[in-house]
Every structure is written in structure tokens, then in C-alpha cells.
């Protein structure tokens, strides 16, 4: 058994817990946050939602943990063998005394550089005006032919075709297949966009693919693709990835849709909703027509009632009686004038008794002729005035007379009691009726249905 030391220097004795705590604090102060790149291995995600894994390179490895709150923000699924970039705090797992990293952010290796390249290209094209809302064109309301530029085997094309067939089967949809990932994708997309634009076959083009990482979607961040979309003669809709994904193609296209299915819904109207809207408009039109017909019918009934209250036959009879009265007054005036003329002739005759007979006769004859002419003119003028008044009254009465309406091809239907028939209701088959026309009446009988 070793002998006790005779060193009298005071000693500061640590426990494993205090030692681990001290090392943890020293590491946290010296390396509060680091960026580190490596390969994932031993990836595990238990029911707690935390993420545990090892990050390694060719010669070393370090254990890592990513707690649930941070792990839920990941936009990809970590897997063994994946190369990633971490932002982490350096620490020590005290219960075991194990050195570890606590990850706060993780992305596939190389994605950070891609993101910076994306932002630089976006800023440059925006400064050139490629994203200007004023240059974006409206989509056709009823697209007859739609070109879908995408992978012929992906899920996106199936979703698009399904939605288009359900919403608007009248559209002619053509799939223009291109690779949507990898080095060969950008030149293929550019070539297909140019061919489709120059062909003049399509009313609108849809450029789409399903979701993926920034690297998977990189073909749609290509500058040549963006400029080709901008130069297209046909409106272009971009639907790349999921709702949270944005690409340069989305910004330069005439319309950006969050998903391929949403793009299909924006391209065409809903046939069911459109049919329902057309039926509503048809019903409104019928209601408006019925209202106008009812208004015209009421106005016609009102005019007929006014015509009946005016009783043109009675007015004609009154005017005829008045004309007869005027004729009697005229005859009496003529008799009075004749009597006056005779009296004057008698007075002249008595005055001329002392004159030569021939002179008297000549004078009397001349005066008689003058009086006769004046009387005839007065009678003719009076008759003309009275005749014109009667003629005007007859025209006015004829204008409001139902007989004038009958002369235009209409008829008035009377029942057996002589009452005007206004409706087909309560008129049984076989009922005798009379139709009054312009030139007479016709007997009628209601036919059996």
C-alpha cells in the first residue's frame, strides 16, 4: 500500500461531475459555435423526436445530437452516408463524459453555396427587369391547347393530367417530356421552351416538377432557362416543387403556382362551377323576361281599361248628336237669313214702287244676286268647318278604338255571356267562344287537350 504523501500543498479535489461540468464550460467558452462538414452515420430518431447521429470523415468522428425543436425544421430526411454541413455548439455530455456536438442547423453539403448563387442570380435578373409584374401576361380564360413541360414519368405530370381532365376535359393537353434534374436538364428545358413558343400550337405552357432539395431543383434556377421563359411568346406558368420552394423560374414566369396540382387548377376553369353559373344566369334571364312580360301585360290591361272607360261608341254618338244639332241650327239660321232677305226685298220693293219698273227690277235683281252669293259662301264655309271638326273627332276616336287594334291582326275573345276572356284558366274543353276581328266575328269552341 503506497505511503501517504508528505506534500503539504493544499489540494483542490474534483469529482467526475464537477470535472465534466468544468470541461463543458471551457469548451462552450472557447468554441461557442462552429461550422463543420462530414458524413452522417448511425442516424437515429427515437419517439422523443430528437435526432442522434455521428459525423465522420476519413480519420475521425464525433457524436452529435439535434433536439426536437431544431430537428422539426429540417427540409430533408437525414440518412447514413449523406454529406452534410452543420452549425453546432461544442459541448460535453456530462453523465458519460463524452465529447459531442449539439446541432442547431443542418443542410446537405454544398447547399449553402447553391443558396448564395441563387440569391446573386435572383438579384441580378431582378435588376434587369425580368421579374417586373408589369410585363407578366394574363392567362387565357379558356385554354384550348396546353403544353406541359416536365418529366414524362414523374408524379407531377400525373397530378396535372388528373386535375385537368376533371376540371376541363375540353382542353387538349400535350406532355412535352424533358429531364428535370441533372446537368442535361437545363439545355433540354431551354430547347423545349423555344420549340413550343415558336410552334404557335399552345395557348399556355406549364413548366413543372415535384419537390426536392435545392440541388434537385437547380435546373429551374438556371440563367438560360430564366431568359428563355422571359422571351417566350406564349404565357408560361411555373410550378416547381412544393409550396415552400421557390425557383428563379417562378419569379420570371407569368404566373407562379405553389404545386403542380394548383397550377392545373389555375390553368383551366371548373366545368362544374361554370355550368352552375350558366344555369344561374339562365334562370335570371328567364325571371327577367317573365317580369317584363308581366309588366307589358299589366300595361296592356291598364290601357284597355282606360279605353273601355272612354267608351268610343258613346263619344261617337254624342258627336253625331252634336253634328245633328249644329245642322239644325244651320238650317234655322238659313231660314232666318232667307226671311231677313225677303223682308229687305219687300222694303226695297216698296221703296222702288215710285221708280221706273225696269230700273227697279234691275236693281232688285243685282242685289238679289249679291245676297244669294254671300249666303252660299257663308253656308259653304260653315259646312266645311263643321265637317273638318267631325273628321278630326272621328280620327281621334279611331286611334283609341279597339277596332284599330283589331285591324293590326289582334282579336278580342268573348265568352258566352259576352265578357272579355283574359286568361285560359277555368276554360273547359268544348266551351263556346266568340272572336271579334276587324271585319266581323267568328264563333269558336275550345278544343279538347
VENURPE-V227438 format. One record per pair of residues at least 12 apart in sequence whose C-alpha atoms are under 10 Angstrom apart, sorted by the first residue. I is the first residue (numbers start at 1). J is the second residue. Records with the same first field share a line. If there is no record, write none. Layout:
I=J ; J
This chain:
16=94 ; 95 ; 96 ; 97
17=94 ; 95 ; 96 ; 97
18=94
19=94 ; 97
20=91 ; 92 ; 93 ; 94 ; 95 ; 96 ; 97 ; 98 ; 99
21=91 ; 92 ; 93 ; 94 ; 95 ; 97
22=92 ; 94
23=91 ; 92 ; 94 ; 97 ; 99
24=90 ; 91 ; 92 ; 93 ; 94 ; 97 ; 99 ; 100
25=90 ; 91 ; 92
26=90 ; 91 ; 92
27=89 ; 90 ; 91 ; 92 ; 99
28=89 ; 90 ; 91 ; 92
29=90 ; 91
30=90
31=88 ; 89 ; 90 ; 91
32=88 ; 89 ; 90 ; 91
33=87 ; 88 ; 89 ; 90 ; 91 ; 101 ; 102 ; 103 ; 104
34=86 ; 87 ; 88 ; 89 ; 90 ; 101 ; 103
35=85 ; 86 ; 87 ; 88 ; 89 ; 103 ; 105 ; 106
36=55 ; 84 ; 85 ; 86 ; 87 ; 88 ; 101 ; 103 ; 106 ; 109
37=55 ; 56 ; 57 ; 83 ; 84 ; 85 ; 86 ; 87 ; 106 ; 107 ; 108 ; 109 ; 110
38=54 ; 55 ; 56 ; 57 ; 58 ; 60 ; 61 ; 62 ; 81 ; 82 ; 83 ; 84 ; 85 ; 86 ; 108 ; 109
39=53 ; 54 ; 55 ; 56 ; 57 ; 58 ; 61 ; 79 ; 80 ; 81 ; 82 ; 83 ; 84 ; 85 ; 108 ; 109
40=53 ; 54 ; 55 ; 56 ; 57 ; 61 ; 64 ; 78 ; 79 ; 80 ; 81 ; 82 ; 83 ; 84
41=53 ; 54 ; 55 ; 56 ; 61 ; 63 ; 78 ; 79 ; 80 ; 81 ; 82 ; 83
42=54 ; 55 ; 63 ; 79 ; 80 ; 81
43=55 ; 64 ; 65 ; 78 ; 79 ; 80 ; 81
44=65 ; 78 ; 79 ; 80
45=66 ; 67 ; 68 ; 71 ; 78
48=67 ; 68
49=66 ; 67 ; 68 ; 69 ; 70 ; 71 ; 72
50=65 ; 66 ; 67 ; 68 ; 69 ; 70 ; 71 ; 72
51=64 ; 65 ; 66 ; 67 ; 68 ; 70 ; 71 ; 72 ; 78 ; 103
52=64 ; 65 ; 66 ; 67 ; 102 ; 103
53=65 ; 66 ; 78 ; 79 ; 80 ; 101
54=80 ; 100 ; 101
55=80 ; 81 ; 82 ; 83 ; 84 ; 85 ; 86 ; 100 ; 101
56=81 ; 83
57=83
61=100
62=98 ; 99 ; 100 ; 101
63=93 ; 98 ; 99 ; 100 ; 101 ; 102
64=86 ; 88 ; 89 ; 90 ; 91 ; 99 ; 100 ; 101 ; 102 ; 103
65=88 ; 100 ; 101 ; 102 ; 103 ; 104
66=88 ; 101 ; 102 ; 103 ; 104 ; 105 ; 106
67=102 ; 103 ; 104
69=104
70=103 ; 104 ; 105 ; 106
71=103 ; 104 ; 105 ; 106
73=104 ; 105 ; 106
74=105 ; 106 ; 107
75=106 ; 107 ; 108 ; 212 ; 213 ; 214 ; 244
76=106 ; 107 ; 108 ; 212 ; 213
77=107 ; 108
78=106 ; 107 ; 108
82=108 ; 109
83=107 ; 108 ; 109 ; 110
84=106 ; 107 ; 108 ; 109 ; 110 ; 111
85=105 ; 106 ; 107 ; 108 ; 109 ; 110 ; 111 ; 112
86=101 ; 102 ; 103 ; 104 ; 105 ; 106 ; 107 ; 108 ; 109
87=101 ; 102 ; 103 ; 104 ; 105 ; 106 ; 107
88=100 ; 101 ; 102 ; 103 ; 104 ; 105 ; 106
89=101 ; 102 ; 103 ; 104
90=102 ; 103
107=213 ; 214
108=213 ; 214 ; 215
109=215
110=214 ; 215
111=213 ; 214 ; 215
112=214
114=214 ; 215 ; 218 ; 221
115=214 ; 215 ; 218
117=221
118=214 ; 218 ; 221 ; 222 ; 223 ; 247 ; 248
119=248
121=221 ; 222 ; 223 ; 248
122=221 ; 223 ; 247 ; 248 ; 249 ; 251 ; 252
125=223 ; 226 ; 227 ; 248 ; 251 ; 252
126=248 ; 251 ; 252
129=230 ; 252
130=226 ; 227 ; 229 ; 230 ; 231 ; 251 ; 252 ; 253
131=226 ; 230 ; 248 ; 249 ; 250 ; 251 ; 252 ; 253 ; 254
132=251 ; 252 ; 254
133=251 ; 252 ; 253 ; 254 ; 255
134=254
135=230 ; 252 ; 253 ; 254
136=230 ; 235 ; 236 ; 252 ; 253 ; 254 ; 255
137=234 ; 235 ; 236 ; 253 ; 254 ; 255
138=235 ; 236 ; 254 ; 255
139=203 ; 204 ; 205 ; 234 ; 235 ; 236 ; 237 ; 254 ; 255 ; 266 ; 267 ; 268
140=203 ; 204 ; 235 ; 267 ; 268
141=266 ; 267 ; 268 ; 269
142=168 ; 170 ; 171 ; 203 ; 267 ; 268 ; 269
143=168 ; 170 ; 171 ; 172 ; 173 ; 202 ; 203 ; 204 ; 267 ; 268 ; 269
144=168 ; 170 ; 171 ; 172 ; 173 ; 201 ; 202 ; 203 ; 204 ; 268
145=170 ; 171 ; 172 ; 173 ; 174 ; 201 ; 202 ; 203 ; 204 ; 205
146=164 ; 171 ; 172 ; 173 ; 174 ; 175 ; 201 ; 202 ; 203 ; 204 ; 205 ; 206 ; 267 ; 268
147=172 ; 173 ; 174 ; 175 ; 176 ; 177 ; 193 ; 196 ; 197 ; 201 ; 202 ; 203 ; 204 ; 205 ; 206 ; 207 ; 236
148=160 ; 161 ; 173 ; 174 ; 175 ; 176 ; 177 ; 178 ; 196 ; 202 ; 204 ; 205 ; 206 ; 207 ; 208 ; 236 ; 237 ; 264
149=174 ; 175 ; 176 ; 177 ; 178 ; 179 ; 180 ; 189 ; 192 ; 193 ; 196 ; 205 ; 206 ; 207 ; 208 ; 209 ; 238
150=175 ; 176 ; 177 ; 178 ; 179 ; 180 ; 189 ; 192 ; 206 ; 207 ; 208 ; 209 ; 210 ; 240
151=175 ; 176 ; 177 ; 178 ; 179 ; 180 ; 181 ; 185 ; 207 ; 208 ; 209 ; 210
152=175 ; 176 ; 177 ; 178 ; 179 ; 180
153=177 ; 179
154=179 ; 180 ; 209 ; 210
155=209 ; 210 ; 211 ; 260
156=208 ; 209 ; 210 ; 211 ; 239 ; 240 ; 241 ; 259 ; 260 ; 261
157=175 ; 177 ; 208 ; 209 ; 210 ; 260 ; 261
158=260 ; 261
159=210 ; 259 ; 260 ; 261 ; 262 ; 264
160=173 ; 206 ; 208 ; 259 ; 260 ; 261 ; 262 ; 263 ; 264 ; 265
161=173 ; 174 ; 175 ; 260 ; 261 ; 264
162=261 ; 264
163=260 ; 261 ; 262 ; 263 ; 264 ; 265 ; 268 ; 270
164=261 ; 263 ; 264 ; 265 ; 266 ; 267 ; 268 ; 269 ; 270
165=264 ; 268
166=265 ; 270 ; 271 ; 272
167=264 ; 265 ; 267 ; 268 ; 269 ; 270 ; 271 ; 272 ; 273 ; 274
168=264 ; 265 ; 267 ; 268 ; 269 ; 270 ; 271 ; 272 ; 274
169=268 ; 270 ; 271
170=268 ; 271
171=267 ; 268
172=202
173=202
174=202 ; 205
175=206
176=189 ; 192 ; 193 ; 196 ; 205 ; 206 ; 207
177=189 ; 192
178=190 ; 191 ; 192
179=209 ; 219
180=207 ; 208 ; 209 ; 210 ; 216 ; 217 ; 218 ; 219 ; 220 ; 240
181=209 ; 212 ; 215 ; 216 ; 217 ; 218 ; 219 ; 220
182=215 ; 216 ; 217 ; 218 ; 219
183=218 ; 219
184=219
185=218 ; 219 ; 220 ; 222 ; 225
186=218 ; 219 ; 220 ; 221 ; 222 ; 223 ; 224 ; 225 ; 226
187=219 ; 222 ; 224 ; 225
188=219 ; 225
189=207 ; 219 ; 220 ; 224 ; 225 ; 228 ; 229
190=222 ; 224 ; 225 ; 226 ; 227 ; 228 ; 229
191=225 ; 228
192=228
193=205 ; 206 ; 207 ; 225 ; 228 ; 229 ; 231 ; 232 ; 233 ; 234 ; 236
194=228 ; 229 ; 231 ; 232 ; 233
195=232
196=232 ; 233 ; 234
197=228 ; 229 ; 231 ; 232 ; 233 ; 234 ; 235 ; 236
198=232 ; 233 ; 234
199=233 ; 234
200=233 ; 234
201=234
202=233 ; 234 ; 235
203=233 ; 234 ; 235 ; 236
204=233 ; 234 ; 235 ; 236 ; 237 ; 267
205=229 ; 232 ; 234 ; 235 ; 236 ; 237 ; 238 ; 267
206=235 ; 236 ; 237 ; 238 ; 239 ; 253 ; 255 ; 256 ; 257 ; 260 ; 263 ; 264 ; 267
207=220 ; 229 ; 236 ; 237 ; 238 ; 239 ; 240 ; 249 ; 250 ; 253 ; 256 ; 260 ; 263
208=220 ; 237 ; 238 ; 239 ; 240 ; 241 ; 249 ; 250 ; 257 ; 259 ; 260 ; 261 ; 263
209=238 ; 239 ; 240 ; 241 ; 242 ; 259 ; 260
210=239 ; 240 ; 241 ; 242 ; 259 ; 260
211=239 ; 240 ; 241 ; 242 ; 243 ; 244 ; 245 ; 259 ; 260
212=240 ; 241 ; 242 ; 245
213=241 ; 245
214=241 ; 245 ; 246 ; 247
216=241
217=240 ; 241 ; 245 ; 246 ; 247
218=247 ; 248
219=247 ; 248 ; 249
220=238 ; 240 ; 246 ; 247 ; 248 ; 249 ; 250
221=246 ; 247 ; 248 ; 249 ; 250 ; 251
222=247 ; 248 ; 249
223=248 ; 249
225=248 ; 249 ; 252
226=247 ; 248 ; 249 ; 250 ; 251 ; 252 ; 253
227=249 ; 252 ; 253
228=249 ; 252 ; 253
229=249 ; 250 ; 252 ; 253 ; 254
230=249 ; 252 ; 253 ; 254
232=253
234=254
235=253 ; 254 ; 255
236=249 ; 250 ; 252 ; 253 ; 254 ; 255 ; 256
237=249 ; 250 ; 252 ; 253 ; 254 ; 255 ; 256 ; 257 ; 260 ; 263 ; 264 ; 266 ; 267
238=250 ; 251 ; 252 ; 253 ; 254 ; 255 ; 256 ; 257 ; 258 ; 259 ; 260 ; 263
239=253 ; 255 ; 256 ; 257 ; 258 ; 259 ; 260 ; 261 ; 262 ; 263 ; 264
240=256 ; 257 ; 258 ; 259 ; 260 ; 263
241=257 ; 258 ; 259 ; 260
242=257 ; 258 ; 259 ; 260
243=257 ; 258 ; 259 ; 260 ; 262
244=258 ; 259
245=258 ; 259
246=258
255=267
301=422
303=400
304=400 ; 401 ; 402
306=400
307=400 ; 401 ; 402
308=400 ; 401 ; 402
310=397 ; 400 ; 401
311=397 ; 400 ; 401
312=394 ; 396 ; 397 ; 398 ; 399 ; 400 ; 401 ; 402
313=397 ; 401
315=393 ; 394 ; 397
316=390 ; 393 ; 394 ; 397 ; 398
319=389 ; 390 ; 393 ; 394
320=390 ; 394
322=390
323=386 ; 387 ; 389 ; 390
326=382 ; 383 ; 386
327=382 ; 383 ; 386
330=379 ; 382 ; 383
331=379
333=379
334=375 ; 376 ; 378 ; 379
337=371 ; 375
338=371 ; 372 ; 375
341=368 ; 371 ; 372 ; 375
342=368
344=368
345=364 ; 365 ; 367 ; 368
348=360 ; 363 ; 364 ; 367
349=361 ; 363 ; 364
352=364
402=437 ; 438
403=436 ; 437 ; 438 ; 439
404=438
405=437 ; 438
406=436 ; 437 ; 438 ; 439 ; 440
407=437 ; 438 ; 439
408=437 ; 438
409=437 ; 438
410=435 ; 436 ; 437 ; 438
411=434 ; 435 ; 436 ; 437 ; 438 ; 441 ; 442
412=434 ; 435 ; 436 ; 437 ; 438 ; 441
413=433 ; 434 ; 435 ; 436 ; 437 ; 441 ; 442 ; 443 ; 444
414=432 ; 433 ; 434 ; 435 ; 436 ; 443 ; 444
415=427 ; 431 ; 432 ; 433 ; 434 ; 435 ; 444
416=431 ; 432 ; 433 ; 434
417=433
418=433 ; 434
419=433 ; 434
420=433 ; 434 ; 435
421=433 ; 434 ; 435
427=446
428=445 ; 446 ; 447 ; 448 ; 449
429=445 ; 446 ; 447 ; 448 ; 449
430=444 ; 445 ; 446 ; 447 ; 448
431=444 ; 445 ; 446 ; 447 ; 448
432=444 ; 445 ; 446 ; 447
433=445 ; 446
